[in-house]
Amino acid sequence: MDFSYKNGISVDDYNRLRDAVGWDTLNKEQAQAGINRSRMVVSCYEKNKIIGSARILWDGGYIAYLADVMVLPSHQGFGIGKKMVGELILFLKSQLKSEWKIKIVLISAKGKEPFYEKLGFIKRPNENDGAGMNMWIKYDE
Ligand SMILES: CC(C)(COP(=O)(O)OP(=O)(O)OC[C@H]1O[C@@H](n2cnc3c(N)ncnc32)[C@H](O)[C@@H]1OP(=O)(O)O)[C@@H](O)C(=O)NCCC(=O)NCCS
């Protein structure tokens, strides 16, 4: 298969991928805000068809958050996820200055931990670190 990788993604393609991997689609305005404020978005296409995407939020200092790593089910297992996350890590490495370090954090979907471990991420909780945590807040009508 012939894939090309580009920076950025349209809201429609972003929601198309979310739907394809079984996640809820987002309100367009909110999804666009998230895309706009990501430090980098990498997307994979086969001709003009969206195949995968991944994005990174980075505060410009030492914390970066890897989010929304998605590959169409029909195209999983071809190294596309690994390539996209690899590109994001390479970008962050290119931003390092002398004596700098960056911690990349993520919340793994259930069962996807081995994918991230192969890329060098360390599973939590472990001997030194507690579990990752999160909380949803929602608009009250
Ligand atoms: C997780 C996901 C992004 C992986 O993308 P992918 O393109 O299928 O993965 P790759 O082909 O790049 O796999 C890279 C390596 O990880 C391994 N791997 C991928 N998913 C794995 C899994 N669930 N369990 C174990 N190993 C896995 C592959 O075997 C491959 O190993 P290799 O380098 O030794 O050959 C993809 O399965 C996906 O989109 N899933 C649905 C959405 C999701 O859950 N995303 C993660 C959110 S945290």
The ligand as an SDF file (V2000), in Angstrom:
LIG
                    3D

 48 50  0  0  0  0  0  0  0  0999 V2000
   -3.2640    1.2720   18.6480 C   0  0  0  0  0  0  0  0  0  0  0  0
   -3.1290    1.5700   17.1680 C   0  0  0  0  0  0  0  0  0  0  0  0
   -2.9710    3.0800   16.9850 C   0  0  0  0  0  0  0  0  0  0  0  0
   -1.8840    0.8710   16.6220 C   0  0  0  0  0  0  0  0  0  0  0  0
   -1.6690    1.2860   15.2960 O   0  0  0  0  0  0  0  0  0  0  0  0
   -1.1660    0.2440   14.1880 P   0  0  0  0  0  0  0  0  0  0  0  0
   -0.8350    0.9980   12.9680 O   0  0  0  0  0  0  0  0  0  0  0  0
   -2.1540   -0.8530   14.0630 O   0  0  0  0  0  0  0  0  0  0  0  0
    0.1490   -0.3420   14.8970 O   0  0  0  0  0  0  0  0  0  0  0  0
    1.5210   -0.6840   14.1780 P   0  0  0  0  0  0  0  0  0  0  0  0
    1.2360   -1.5670   13.0030 O   0  0  0  0  0  0  0  0  0  0  0  0
    2.2810    0.5670   13.9280 O   0  0  0  0  0  0  0  0  0  0  0  0
    2.2060   -1.5330   15.3180 O   0  0  0  0  0  0  0  0  0  0  0  0
    3.5190   -1.2450   15.8150 C   0  0  0  0  0  0  0  0  0  0  0  0
    3.9260   -2.4040   16.7120 C   0  0  0  0  0  0  0  0  0  0  0  0
    3.0330   -2.5120   17.8330 O   0  0  0  0  0  0  0  0  0  0  0  0
    2.4100   -3.7980   17.8580 C   0  0  0  0  0  0  0  0  0  0  0  0
    1.0270   -3.6210   18.2930 N   0  0  0  0  0  0  0  0  0  0  0  0
    0.1020   -2.7990   17.7720 C   0  0  0  0  0  0  0  0  0  0  0  0
   -1.0620   -2.8880   18.4630 N   0  0  0  0  0  0  0  0  0  0  0  0
   -0.8410   -3.8170   19.4240 C   0  0  0  0  0  0  0  0  0  0  0  0
   -1.6500   -4.3700   20.4520 C   0  0  0  0  0  0  0  0  0  0  0  0
   -2.9240   -3.9710   20.6480 N   0  0  0  0  0  0  0  0  0  0  0  0
   -1.1100   -5.3220   21.2690 N   0  0  0  0  0  0  0  0  0  0  0  0
    0.1690   -5.7280   21.0850 C   0  0  0  0  0  0  0  0  0  0  0  0
    0.9960   -5.2230   20.1350 N   0  0  0  0  0  0  0  0  0  0  0  0
    0.4840   -4.2860   19.3110 C   0  0  0  0  0  0  0  0  0  0  0  0
    2.5000   -4.3190   16.4370 C   0  0  0  0  0  0  0  0  0  0  0  0
    2.4690   -5.7280   16.4090 O   0  0  0  0  0  0  0  0  0  0  0  0
    3.8530   -3.7570   15.9880 C   0  0  0  0  0  0  0  0  0  0  0  0
    4.8890   -4.5690   16.4970 O   0  0  0  0  0  0  0  0  0  0  0  0
    6.3030   -4.7090   15.7140 P   0  0  0  0  0  0  0  0  0  0  0  0
    6.8930   -3.3110   15.6430 O   0  0  0  0  0  0  0  0  0  0  0  0
    7.0840   -5.6270   16.5660 O   0  0  0  0  0  0  0  0  0  0  0  0
    5.9680   -5.2280   14.3600 O   0  0  0  0  0  0  0  0  0  0  0  0
   -4.3600    1.0640   16.3650 C   0  0  0  0  0  0  0  0  0  0  0  0
   -4.5510   -0.2860   16.6740 O   0  0  0  0  0  0  0  0  0  0  0  0
   -5.6430    1.8180   16.6280 C   0  0  0  0  0  0  0  0  0  0  0  0
   -5.9120    2.8280   16.0050 O   0  0  0  0  0  0  0  0  0  0  0  0
   -6.4970    1.3150   17.5400 N   0  0  0  0  0  0  0  0  0  0  0  0
   -7.8010    1.9030   17.8170 C   0  0  0  0  0  0  0  0  0  0  0  0
   -7.6740    3.2410   18.4790 C   0  0  0  0  0  0  0  0  0  0  0  0
   -6.8750    3.1530   19.7570 C   0  0  0  0  0  0  0  0  0  0  0  0
   -7.1910    2.4120   20.6760 O   0  0  0  0  0  0  0  0  0  0  0  0
   -5.8070    3.9710   19.8160 N   0  0  0  0  0  0  0  0  0  0  0  0
   -4.9450    4.0490   20.9720 C   0  0  0  0  0  0  0  0  0  0  0  0
   -5.4600    5.1000   21.8680 C   0  0  0  0  0  0  0  0  0  0  0  0
   -4.5160    5.2450   23.3530 S   0  0  0  0  0  0  0  0  0  0  0  0
  1  2  1  0
  2  3  1  0
  2  4  1  0
  2 36  1  0
  4  5  1  0
  5  6  1  0
  6  7  2  0
  6  8  1  0
  6  9  1  0
  9 10  1  0
 10 11  2  0
 10 12  1  0
 10 13  1  0
 13 14  1  0
 14 15  1  0
 15 16  1  0
 15 30  1  0
 16 17  1  0
 17 18  1  0
 17 28  1  0
 18 19  1  0
 18 27  1  0
 19 20  2  0
 20 21  1  0
 21 22  1  0
 21 27  2  0
 22 23  1  0
 22 24  2  0
 24 25  1  0
 25 26  2  0
 26 27  1  0
 28 29  1  0
 28 30  1  0
 30 31  1  0
 31 32  1  0
 32 33  2  0
 32 34  1  0
 32 35  1  0
 36 37  1  0
 36 38  1  0
 38 39  2  0
 38 40  1  0
 40 41  1  0
 41 42  1  0
 42 43  1  0
 43 44  2  0
 43 45  1  0
 45 46  1  0
 46 47  1  0
 47 48  1  0
M  END
$$$$
